[in-house]
Amino acid sequence: MSRLSHSVIVEPVPRAWFERALPVLFEVVRETCAEDGRVLLPDGRAVTGVRLVKGRHLSPGAVYESEEGQDLEGQQEPTRLTVREGGGAPVLRVEHGPGDDGMVTVLEGTLRTVERPATAELKWSVRPLAGRKALLRAHGGARVDLRAWWQAADGRRPSRPPFEARLEHRFATATLRATPRPHGDAQWEIRLTASLHGRSILRPVAALGLMMFRRPLREWFADAVEEMALDWNENVPEEVTRDIGRLRERILDAAAAPRTPSPP
């Protein structure tokens, strides 16, 4: 097994801002409607490139397709989003493919409560079409305990990392964990730890490879984490300091397709 870790300093997302912003987003979603397959925002504009193709809008079993997922000949399957229910919480399933590489990607996301959310989970899988590239099949998931995250960010020691993501392949597994803690007056120091190890008959080979390439792996991991932190610090502070009263307007503008000019 190989274990990599790296810490970065990032600007925080205030809990109060997050818990006010999330209901605004879901309110906009709840106020949308469907008309002739088009998904319409509360202000009457259509959502860019999304159509309802099955079921009742926002009801369990409703299926949406992204028109942008098709190629010019209409041969590539569009991205599909299905509304599901599970354990009392809404589940969104997004399926993409098969693409030109013959792979199908499926994502399922669950958020436990919108008001003062407790946890968020994501499951994913990648699979090839029957009889093709079986070795590329993989699956995994991620879970964040939001309450434990805020507690750790305030300086309380969590019993386990609030964030964990896992990737599983028949020959290898990888786990990523993240824990925040306060830094200075108003920043977060986030420590990320990745664990890699081989499985099945490749366990000895993987162990040797990880040992031989430990240094470049460590450098790659540190560079990737630093790059993510750089992007975060360039975009997050501007968003969380904006007037949350205008968040609804920004969401509508980001989701809407451009209006078609009226004919002269």
Buried (B, 14 or more C-beta within 10 A) or exposed (E): EBEBBBBBEBBBBBBEBBBEBBBBEBEBBEEBBBEEEBBBBBEEBBBBBBBBEEBEBBEEEBBBBBEEBBEEEEEBBBBBBBBBEEEEBBBBBBBBBBBEEBBBBBBBBBBBEBEEBEBBBBBBBBBBEEEEEEEEBBBBBBBBBBBBBBBBBEEEEBEEBBBBBBBBBEBBBBBBBBBBBBBEEEBBBBBBBBBBBBEEEBBEEBBEBBEEEBEEBBEEBBEEBEEBBEEBBEEBBEEBEEEBEEBBEBBBEEBBEEEEEEEE
